[in-house]
Amino acid sequence: MHTYAFIFPGQGSQHAGMGRELSENFRTAARTFEEANDALGFSLSRLCYEGPEEDLKLTANTQPAILAASVAALRVLREESPVTPAFLAGHSLGEYSALVASGALDFADALRVVRARGSFMQDAVPVGVGAMAAILGVEAAVLLEICAEAAGGEVVSPANYNSPGQIVIAGHTGAVNRAIEIAKARGFRKAMLLPVSAPFHCSLMEKAAERLAGALEPVEVWPLATPVVSNVEAEPNADPARVKPLLVEQVCSPVLWDNSVQRMTAAGVTGFVEIGPGKVLAGLVKRISKEAVTANVQDAAGVKALAEGAL
């Protein structure tokens, strides 16, 4: 028997058509998207089901879209499968899905907050001023040296510790480009800019963090039924009073995904179920813990496989 963690994807996993097949097969999923439409005052379901991709890629749309698709899949899974998690976690935006799954955040509140969060993050840095890049095959300590050398009075720092040898940096465009060149000069050939609209999870997001704190202020946080492993600390949190501070701090802090997965495996987790669009996190889990077993729930086939004990 496995001890499970449910994990939820973040930005970058969006695609036109997400959630549609699940909604066509399960009334619960369709109702979830209807709730999302009502909460936001526009047809998020149509955007998820049909696109267009250019609208779906807008951060203020992407964030609620992924949240809605993830919660729809979660609700269907809970109806169809007896699998229950010992821990919950999400990558960046995915932490909001995890908090909805824990019962800490109301779904409608979470949708409105992440839509605002997307706008705040986009507005914090003018387009072109910031960038992000993936540096592959480099150790964390060496990357910190590269960032220090590349900074030149600007910001560049680790943004996502995704898995061993896969770290993403963020900051001013010039500093990020310098870091890429230094990394390549040191022999790290797989260093590349990412197609993102803002430099997430670095100090350039301070204005976004301040505005997010304001948006979160009126939101009620409920007791957590299952601990959520936070991006900021890579430790389980079950204290409702810490939910908002951790979410605000997350905006400017690196995502400690590698450490989060290690923390859950150290606590006995052997099965990781990625719930929502894409399979990126399951792939990262396998790189972090070779023994871990993974599954994906984003469509009817994924639900059926888990319900029938395919993990």
C-alpha positions as CSV (number, residue, x, y, z in Angstrom):
1,M,0.0,0.0,0.0
2,H,1.3,3.4,-0.9
3,T,1.3,6.6,1.2
4,Y,0.1,9.3,-1.2
5,A,0.7,13.0,-1.9
6,F,-1.5,14.9,-4.2
7,I,0.5,17.5,-6.2
8,F,-0.8,20.3,-8.4
9,P,0.8,22.0,-11.4
10,G,1.6,25.7,-11.9
11,Q,1.9,28.1,-14.8
12,G,3.1,26.6,-18.0
13,S,0.8,23.5,-17.9
14,Q,-2.1,25.4,-19.6
15,H,-3.4,24.3,-23.0
16,A,-6.6,24.9,-25.0
17,G,-9.0,22.0,-24.4
18,M,-8.0,21.4,-20.8
19,G,-10.9,20.2,-18.6
20,R,-13.2,19.8,-21.6
21,E,-13.1,16.0,-21.8
22,L,-13.4,15.6,-18.1
23,S,-16.5,17.9,-18.1
24,E,-18.0,15.9,-20.9
25,N,-17.7,12.7,-18.9
26,F,-18.3,13.9,-15.3
27,R,-21.1,16.3,-14.2
28,T,-18.9,17.3,-11.2
29,A,-16.2,18.7,-13.4
30,A,-18.7,20.7,-15.5
31,R,-20.3,22.1,-12.3
32,T,-16.8,23.1,-11.1
33,F,-16.3,25.2,-14.2
34,E,-19.7,26.7,-13.9
35,E,-18.8,27.8,-10.3
36,A,-15.6,29.3,-11.8
37,N,-17.6,31.2,-14.4
38,D,-19.9,32.6,-11.7
39,A,-17.0,33.5,-9.4
40,L,-15.1,35.5,-12.1
41,G,-18.0,36.9,-14.0
42,F,-16.9,35.6,-17.4
43,S,-16.8,32.2,-19.2
44,L,-13.5,30.7,-18.0
45,S,-14.8,27.3,-19.1
46,R,-15.0,28.5,-22.7
47,L,-11.4,29.8,-22.5
48,C,-10.2,26.5,-21.1
49,Y,-12.1,24.3,-23.5
50,E,-11.6,26.3,-26.7
51,G,-8.8,28.9,-26.1
52,P,-7.6,30.9,-28.0
53,E,-4.1,30.1,-26.8
54,E,-2.9,33.7,-26.9
55,D,-5.7,34.6,-24.4
56,L,-5.0,31.5,-22.3
57,K,-1.4,32.5,-22.0
58,L,-2.2,35.9,-20.4
59,T,-1.1,35.4,-16.8
60,A,-4.4,36.8,-15.3
61,N,-6.2,34.1,-17.3
62,T,-3.7,31.3,-17.0
63,Q,-3.7,31.2,-13.2
64,P,-7.5,30.8,-12.6
65,A,-7.7,28.5,-15.6
66,I,-5.2,26.0,-14.2
67,L,-6.7,26.3,-10.8
68,A,-10.2,25.5,-12.1
69,A,-9.0,22.6,-14.2
70,S,-7.0,21.2,-11.2
71,V,-9.9,21.5,-8.8
72,A,-12.3,19.9,-11.3
73,A,-10.0,16.9,-11.7
74,L,-9.6,16.7,-7.9
75,R,-13.4,16.7,-7.2
76,V,-13.9,14.0,-9.8
77,L,-11.1,11.9,-8.3
78,R,-12.6,12.2,-4.9
79,E,-15.9,10.9,-6.1
80,E,-14.5,8.0,-8.1
81,S,-11.5,6.8,-6.0
82,P,-10.8,6.0,-2.4
83,V,-7.2,7.3,-2.6
84,T,-6.6,9.9,0.1
85,P,-3.3,11.9,0.5
86,A,-1.1,12.3,3.6
87,F,0.3,15.6,2.1
88,L,-0.7,18.2,-0.5
89,A,1.7,20.4,-2.5
90,G,1.7,22.5,-5.6
91,H,4.3,24.2,-7.7
92,S,3.9,28.0,-7.4
93,L,0.3,28.7,-8.5
94,G,-0.4,25.0,-7.7
95,E,-0.1,25.8,-4.0
96,Y,-3.5,27.5,-4.3
97,S,-5.0,24.3,-5.7
98,A,-3.4,22.4,-2.8
99,L,-4.9,24.9,-0.3
100,V,-8.4,24.5,-1.9
101,A,-7.9,20.7,-1.7
102,S,-7.0,21.0,2.0
103,G,-10.1,23.0,2.7
104,A,-8.1,26.1,3.7
105,L,-9.3,28.3,0.9
106,D,-12.8,28.5,-0.6
107,F,-12.7,27.7,-4.4
108,A,-14.3,31.0,-5.4
109,D,-12.0,33.0,-3.2
110,A,-8.9,31.2,-4.6
111,L,-10.1,31.9,-8.2
112,R,-10.5,35.6,-7.6
113,V,-7.1,35.9,-5.7
114,V,-5.1,34.1,-8.4
115,R,-6.7,36.1,-11.1
116,A,-5.5,39.3,-9.2
117,R,-2.2,37.6,-8.5
118,G,-1.6,37.1,-12.2
119,S,-2.3,40.8,-12.9
120,F,-0.1,41.9,-10.1
121,M,2.8,39.8,-11.2
122,Q,2.5,41.0,-14.8
123,D,2.2,44.6,-13.8
124,A,5.2,44.5,-11.4
125,V,7.8,44.5,-14.2
126,P,7.3,46.1,-17.6
127,V,7.5,43.5,-20.5
128,G,11.1,43.1,-21.6
129,V,12.7,44.3,-18.4
130,G,12.7,40.9,-16.7
131,A,13.4,37.4,-17.9
132,M,13.8,33.8,-16.7
133,A,16.1,31.0,-17.8
134,A,16.6,27.4,-17.2
135,I,20.2,26.2,-16.3
136,L,20.5,22.4,-16.6
137,G,23.2,20.2,-15.0
138,V,24.4,22.8,-12.5
139,E,24.6,22.4,-8.7
140,A,22.9,25.0,-6.6
141,A,26.1,26.4,-5.0
142,V,27.7,26.8,-8.4
143,L,24.6,28.6,-9.8
144,L,24.7,31.0,-6.9
145,E,28.3,31.9,-7.9
146,I,27.2,32.4,-11.5
147,C,24.3,34.7,-10.4
148,A,26.6,36.8,-8.2
149,E,29.1,37.2,-11.1
150,A,26.3,38.1,-13.6
151,A,24.4,40.6,-11.4
152,G,26.4,43.7,-12.1
153,G,24.1,45.8,-9.9
154,E,21.0,44.1,-11.3
155,V,18.8,41.3,-9.9
156,V,19.4,37.7,-10.9
157,S,18.7,34.7,-8.6
158,P,17.4,31.2,-8.4
159,A,13.6,31.1,-8.9
160,N,12.7,27.4,-9.1
161,Y,14.7,24.5,-7.7
162,N,12.8,22.0,-9.7
163,S,14.9,18.8,-9.5
164,P,18.6,17.8,-9.3
165,G,20.4,19.6,-12.1
166,Q,17.3,21.6,-13.2
167,I,17.2,25.1,-11.7
168,V,15.5,28.2,-13.1
169,I,16.8,31.7,-12.6
170,A,14.9,35.1,-12.8
171,G,15.7,38.8,-12.7
172,H,16.6,41.7,-15.0
173,T,16.9,40.6,-18.6
174,G,20.5,41.8,-18.9
175,A,21.6,40.0,-15.8
176,V,19.8,36.8,-16.8
177,N,21.5,36.9,-20.3
178,R,24.9,37.4,-18.6
179,A,24.2,34.4,-16.4
180,I,23.4,32.3,-19.4
181,E,26.7,33.3,-21.1
182,I,28.8,32.6,-17.9
183,A,27.1,29.2,-17.4
184,K,27.9,28.3,-21.0
185,A,31.5,29.5,-20.6
186,R,31.7,27.2,-17.6
187,G,30.6,24.2,-19.6
188,F,26.9,24.2,-18.9
189,R,25.7,24.2,-22.4
190,K,22.0,23.8,-21.7
191,A,21.2,27.3,-20.5
192,M,18.3,28.9,-22.2
193,L,15.7,31.7,-21.9
194,L,12.2,30.7,-21.1
195,P,9.1,32.0,-22.9
196,V,7.6,33.8,-19.9
197,S,6.1,37.2,-19.6
198,A,7.6,38.3,-16.3
199,P,10.5,37.3,-13.9
200,F,8.6,35.3,-11.3
201,H,9.9,34.3,-7.8
202,C,12.6,37.0,-7.4
203,S,12.9,40.3,-5.7
204,L,11.5,42.2,-8.7
205,M,8.1,40.9,-7.7
206,E,8.0,42.9,-4.4
207,K,5.2,45.2,-5.6
208,A,3.2,42.2,-6.6
209,A,3.7,40.6,-3.2
210,E,2.5,43.9,-1.5
211,R,-0.6,44.0,-3.6
212,L,-1.3,40.3,-3.1
213,A,-1.2,40.8,0.7
214,G,-4.0,43.4,0.2
215,A,-6.1,41.0,-1.9
216,L,-5.7,38.2,0.6
217,E,-6.6,40.4,3.6
218,P,-10.4,39.9,3.4
219,V,-10.2,36.2,2.5
220,E,-11.1,33.7,5.2
221,V,-8.7,30.8,5.8
222,W,-10.3,27.6,7.2
223,P,-8.6,24.7,9.1
224,L,-6.5,22.5,6.9
225,A,-7.7,18.9,6.7
226,T,-4.4,17.8,5.2
227,P,-1.0,19.5,5.6
228,V,0.2,21.6,2.6
229,V,4.0,21.5,1.9
230,S,4.8,25.2,1.2
231,N,7.0,26.3,-1.6
232,V,8.8,28.8,0.7
233,E,9.9,26.3,3.4
234,A,9.5,22.9,1.8
235,E,7.8,21.9,5.1
236,P,4.2,20.8,5.8
237,N,2.0,23.5,7.2
238,A,-1.3,22.8,9.0
239,D,-1.6,26.2,10.7
240,P,-4.3,28.4,9.1
241,A,-2.6,31.6,10.5
242,R,0.5,30.9,8.4
243,V,-1.3,30.4,5.0
244,K,-1.5,34.0,3.9
245,P,2.1,35.0,5.0
246,L,3.5,32.0,3.2
247,L,1.5,32.8,0.0
248,V,2.8,36.4,0.1
249,E,6.4,35.4,0.7
250,Q,6.1,32.9,-2.1
251,V,5.9,35.6,-4.7
252,C,9.5,36.8,-4.3
253,S,11.0,33.5,-3.0
254,P,12.3,30.6,-5.0
255,V,10.1,27.5,-5.3
256,L,11.8,24.7,-3.3
257,W,10.2,21.9,-5.3
258,D,13.1,19.5,-5.1
259,N,13.3,19.9,-1.3
260,S,9.5,19.6,-1.0
261,V,9.4,16.2,-2.7
262,Q,12.4,15.0,-0.7
263,R,10.6,16.1,2.5
264,M,7.5,14.1,1.5
265,T,9.4,11.0,0.6
266,A,11.3,11.3,3.9
267,A,7.9,11.3,5.7
268,G,7.0,8.0,3.9
269,V,5.2,9.2,0.7
270,T,5.7,6.6,-2.0
271,G,3.0,7.6,-4.5
272,F,2.6,11.0,-6.1
273,V,-0.6,11.9,-7.9
274,E,-0.4,14.9,-10.2
275,I,-3.8,16.5,-10.5
276,G,-4.5,19.0,-13.2
277,P,-3.2,19.7,-16.7
278,G,0.1,18.3,-17.8
279,K,2.6,15.8,-16.5
280,V,5.6,18.1,-15.7
281,L,5.5,17.6,-11.9
282,A,5.4,13.8,-12.2
283,G,8.5,13.9,-14.4
284,L,10.3,16.1,-11.8
285,V,9.3,13.7,-9.0
286,K,10.9,10.8,-10.9
287,R,14.1,12.7,-11.2
288,I,14.1,13.6,-7.5
289,S,13.1,10.2,-6.2
290,K,13.7,7.2,-8.5
291,E,11.7,4.9,-6.2
292,A,8.6,7.1,-6.3
293,V,5.5,5.9,-8.2
294,T,3.6,8.6,-10.1
295,A,0.2,9.0,-11.7
296,N,-1.6,11.8,-13.6
297,V,-5.2,12.8,-13.3
298,Q,-6.3,15.3,-15.9
299,D,-8.9,13.3,-17.9
300,A,-11.4,10.4,-17.6
301,A,-8.7,7.8,-18.3
302,G,-6.5,9.1,-15.5
303,V,-9.4,9.0,-13.1
304,K,-10.3,5.5,-14.1
305,A,-6.8,4.2,-13.8
306,L,-6.4,5.5,-10.3
307,A,-9.9,4.4,-9.2
308,E,-9.0,0.9,-10.4
309,G,-5.7,0.9,-8.4
310,A,-3.3,1.5,-11.2
311,L,-0.8,3.2,-8.9
